[in-house]
Amino acid sequence: MKTAVSGLEKEFPDEVKTENLNAREPESQKVIKDAGFQTHGLIIRDANDAIVWKQADHHVKMDDVRRAIRKLLKA
């Protein structure tokens, strides 16, 4: 399934990797719970897999996502 975040790999070539999880899968439920989401959301992780930015549910704004990625890449 292609989503808006899938295009981030093209916007940030060799710097961003995206992964879409099926929120109904048991493995994904742990990720959702650990992130503090009720149903789903978007997470940005650093190279060490630590969460550096997240937004729950349908409140994600792609401009905010791009801004968070740029900030992480500058760090």
ChimeraX attribute file (.defattr): number of C-alpha atoms within 10 A of each C-alpha:
attribute: neighborCount
match mode: 1-to-1
recipient: residues
	/A:1	6
	/A:2	7
	/A:3	10
	/A:4	7
	/A:5	17
	/A:6	15
	/A:7	14
	/A:8	18
	/A:9	13
	/A:10	12
	/A:11	12
	/A:12	14
	/A:13	10
	/A:14	8
	/A:15	12
	/A:16	18
	/A:17	15
	/A:18	13
	/A:19	9
	/A:20	12
	/A:21	14
	/A:22	12
	/A:23	15
	/A:24	10
	/A:25	9
	/A:26	9
	/A:27	11
	/A:28	15
	/A:29	18
	/A:30	12
	/A:31	15
	/A:32	19
	/A:33	12
	/A:34	9
	/A:35	17
	/A:36	14
	/A:37	16
	/A:38	11
	/A:39	13
	/A:40	21
	/A:41	17
	/A:42	19
	/A:43	18
	/A:44	19
	/A:45	15
	/A:46	13
	/A:47	10
	/A:48	6
	/A:49	8
	/A:50	10
	/A:51	12
	/A:52	12
	/A:53	15
	/A:54	16
	/A:55	18
	/A:56	16
	/A:57	11
	/A:58	10
	/A:59	9
	/A:60	13
	/A:61	10
	/A:62	12
	/A:63	9
	/A:64	12
	/A:65	19
	/A:66	15
	/A:67	11
	/A:68	15
	/A:69	20
	/A:70	12
	/A:71	10
	/A:72	15
	/A:73	12
	/A:74	6
	/A:75	5
